[in-house]
Amino acid sequence: SKVFRLVLQTAIMGVGAWLVIDGKISGGSIFAASMLMGRALGPVEQVVANWKPLLEARAAYARLNQLFAENEAPSISMGLPSPRGHVTVENISVVNRESGQTLLRNVSFGAEPGTVLAVAGHSGAGKSTLLRALVGAVLPDDGHVRMDGFSLRHWDPDRLGAHVGYLPQEITLYAGTVAENIARMGHPDSGKVLAAAEGAGLHQLIQRLPTGYDTRIGPGGLPLSGGFRQRIALARALYGDPCLLILDEPTAHLDTEGEQSVIKVMQACRARGATVVFSSHTNRLIAVADRALLLRDGQIQSLGNVEFHKGDTAVRPPMAVPTSNPQDMLHAAVRAVAL
């Protein structure tokens, strides 16, 4: 745009000089024409300079329209009963729309109330995507995720969310008190907050905070360690005794004591009839599960039961693998369990 302006300005000056020499205009007309040309081209230059942001804004607007169209809330003619936690996954596939990569391909399985299902696999196998699909954070491009026989699209998100607990890999704490964060930033119910904190092994740690459950955390609040944040997120997932508990790498930032707390949480949820689905690279956690699902490249490689004898988990010896990689040894053990 600057080159065009310079060329045009030079042409105007040249034509003006020729007309002045020819006696058809005065010298002042040259400067007047140059000034008017600058004023006329100013808005055009601004549009050209901001052309890329305009294109990006147009593309973002189109993506938002597409997102709203795909996630339009269906009309619900009647309220559904409180869910029991019976999860059914029917041939779901998920594709990354930006890269075109298939994250999940034709995944199918079920999880009954009162059972614990472990999801294992290498990094990038699709574990987190699968767990996010179970809670409706990711919508499948094909197939259905059902709760008690109804597709997640048929449930009222707010009503279903009260019966689902989700612990993501990336922990986010919001600006508010500990109690508010555990209560999912709603009005804290004291009994439910205390029960969730005790279930997560967090109650004694909260007692040591400056103002207990009223201590402000999150952005601008009291800084907390990774393990403390993870336990608060676990308590948030347990708030209200959900019928479905989804845990994505729940022991990623926890020590041995914290790991034992997670194991007790899963056993307690199973005992009260809730459904638990979790992902982990830890063999001790997978041994707690009733069944183990092994993902590879977004597809189910194996799915089977984990044996229980006299209240203790008996995992068959891992298959021989030609590697010393701990993850490979763990996945071989899961395959052996699934046989």
Secondary structure in CASP SS format (residue, H / E / C, confidence):
PFRMAT SS
TARGET T0000
AUTHOR 0000-0000-0000
METHOD secondary structure of the structure
MODEL  1
S C 1.00
K H 1.00
V H 1.00
F H 1.00
R H 1.00
L H 1.00
V H 1.00
L H 1.00
Q H 1.00
T H 1.00
A H 1.00
I H 1.00
M H 1.00
G H 1.00
V H 1.00
G H 1.00
A H 1.00
W H 1.00
L H 1.00
V H 1.00
I H 1.00
D C 1.00
G C 1.00
K C 1.00
I C 1.00
S C 1.00
G H 1.00
G H 1.00
S H 1.00
I H 1.00
F H 1.00
A H 1.00
A H 1.00
S H 1.00
M H 1.00
L H 1.00
M H 1.00
G H 1.00
R H 1.00
A H 1.00
L H 1.00
G H 1.00
P H 1.00
V H 1.00
E H 1.00
Q H 1.00
V H 1.00
V H 1.00
A H 1.00
N C 1.00
W H 1.00
K H 1.00
P H 1.00
L H 1.00
L H 1.00
E H 1.00
A H 1.00
R H 1.00
A H 1.00
A H 1.00
Y H 1.00
A H 1.00
R H 1.00
L H 1.00
N H 1.00
Q H 1.00
L H 1.00
F H 1.00
A H 1.00
E H 1.00
N C 1.00
E C 1.00
A C 1.00
P C 1.00
S C 1.00
I C 1.00
S C 1.00
M C 1.00
G C 1.00
L C 1.00
P C 1.00
S C 1.00
P C 1.00
R C 1.00
G C 1.00
H C 1.00
V E 1.00
T E 1.00
V E 1.00
E E 1.00
N E 1.00
I E 1.00
S E 1.00
V E 1.00
V E 1.00
N C 1.00
R C 1.00
E C 1.00
S C 1.00
G C 1.00
Q C 1.00
T E 1.00
L E 1.00
L E 1.00
R E 1.00
N E 1.00
V E 1.00
S E 1.00
F E 1.00
G E 1.00
A E 1.00
E C 1.00
P C 1.00
G C 1.00
T C 1.00
V E 1.00
L E 1.00
A E 1.00
V E 1.00
A E 1.00
G C 1.00
H C 1.00
S C 1.00
G C 1.00
A C 1.00
G C 1.00
K H 1.00
S H 1.00
T H 1.00
L H 1.00
L H 1.00
R H 1.00
A H 1.00
L H 1.00
V C 1.00
G C 1.00
A C 1.00
V C 1.00
L C 1.00
P C 1.00
D C 1.00
D E 1.00
G E 1.00
H E 1.00
V E 1.00
R E 1.00
M E 1.00
D C 1.00
G C 1.00
F E 1.00
S E 1.00
L H 1.00
R H 1.00
H H 1.00
W C 1.00
D C 1.00
P H 1.00
D H 1.00
R H 1.00
L H 1.00
G H 1.00
A C 1.00
H C 1.00
V E 1.00
G E 1.00
Y E 1.00
L E 1.00
P C 1.00
Q C 1.00
E C 1.00
I C 1.00
T C 1.00
L C 1.00
Y C 1.00
A C 1.00
G E 1.00
T E 1.00
V H 1.00
A H 1.00
E H 1.00
N H 1.00
I H 1.00
A C 1.00
R C 1.00
M C 1.00
G C 1.00
H C 1.00
P C 1.00
D C 1.00
S H 1.00
G H 1.00
K H 1.00
V H 1.00
L H 1.00
A H 1.00
A H 1.00
A H 1.00
E H 1.00
G H 1.00
A C 1.00
G C 1.00
L C 1.00
H H 1.00
Q H 1.00
L H 1.00
I H 1.00
Q H 1.00
R C 1.00
L C 1.00
P C 1.00
T C 1.00
G H 1.00
Y H 1.00
D H 1.00
T C 1.00
R E 1.00
I E 1.00
G C 1.00
P C 1.00
G C 1.00
G C 1.00
L C 1.00
P C 1.00
L C 1.00
S C 1.00
G H 1.00
G H 1.00
F H 1.00
R H 1.00
Q H 1.00
R H 1.00
I H 1.00
A H 1.00
L H 1.00
A H 1.00
R H 1.00
A H 1.00
L H 1.00
Y C 1.00
G C 1.00
D C 1.00
P C 1.00
C C 1.00
L E 1.00
L E 1.00
I E 1.00
L E 1.00
D E 1.00
E C 1.00
P C 1.00
T C 1.00
A C 1.00
H C 1.00
L C 1.00
D C 1.00
T H 1.00
E H 1.00
G H 1.00
E H 1.00
Q H 1.00
S H 1.00
V H 1.00
I H 1.00
K H 1.00
V H 1.00
M H 1.00
Q H 1.00
A H 1.00
C H 1.00
R H 1.00
A H 1.00
R C 1.00
G C 1.00
A C 1.00
T E 1.00
V E 1.00
V E 1.00
F E 1.00
S E 1.00
S C 1.00
H C 1.00
T C 1.00
N H 1.00
R H 1.00
L H 1.00
I H 1.00
A C 1.00
V C 1.00
A C 1.00
D C 1.00
R E 1.00
A E 1.00
L E 1.00
L E 1.00
L E 1.00
R E 1.00
D C 1.00
G C 1.00
Q E 1.00
I E 1.00
Q E 1.00
S E 1.00
L E 1.00
G E 1.00
N E 1.00
V C 1.00
E E 1.00
F E 1.00
H E 1.00
K C 1.00
G C 1.00
D E 1.00
T E 1.00
A E 1.00
V C 1.00
R C 1.00
P C 1.00
P C 1.00
M C 1.00
A C 1.00
V C 1.00
P C 1.00
T C 1.00
S C 1.00
N C 1.00
P H 1.00
Q H 1.00
D H 1.00
M H 1.00
L H 1.00
H H 1.00
A H 1.00
A H 1.00
V H 1.00
R H 1.00
A H 1.00
V H 1.00
A H 1.00
L C 1.00
END
